[in-house]
Amino acid sequence: MSRTDAAPRRTAAILVASTRASAGVYQDEAGPLLQDWLYARGFDVVLAEVVPDGEEVGSALKRMLALEPSVIITSGGTGISPTDATPEQTLPLLDRQVPGVMEALRAHGLSKTPMAALTRGHAGTAGRTFVLNLPGSPSGVTDSLEVLEPIIGHICGQLEGINEH
């Protein structure tokens, strides 16, 4: 079975974890980049939020999961600074981890910068939603999307029961 034009569009939510961007200190660039990428791949973005690093990430993820989108992509809070807590806020909400996705993101990033080794994060499922933590930098997001490009449709299809073997 394959998706047809009559099939409902997939939905997505975007969460940017940045204390400075949420306070208006600077303009977030990762969120709009993610939104454009998702729209170009046929996703309707149902919610996009910028929140401070820390516990608010977990609260926002719970709000997003309640909408049952196909995908939630986070950006930011994946480094090693004391306030970077996106992975810790994400992990308890996942039913299953998909570690190969994070391994692929880091490997691809390492081909461009040694700083990719410092990126922490999780990829996994929560119900029928695929959740992915990306770095906060626009270049890190762009590099990550290069890895996600050929697999996002298959991931969603499997969660929808379309690509099951």
Buried (B, 14 or more C-beta within 10 A) or exposed (E): EEBEEEEEEBBBBBBBBBBBBBEEEEEBBBBBBBBEBBEEBBBEBBBBBBBBBBEBBBEBBEEBBEEEBBBBBBBBBBBEEEEBBBBBBBBEBBEEBBEEBBEBBBEBBBEEBEBBEBBBBBBBBBEBBBBBBBBBBBBBBBBBBEBBEEBBBEBBBBBBEBBEE
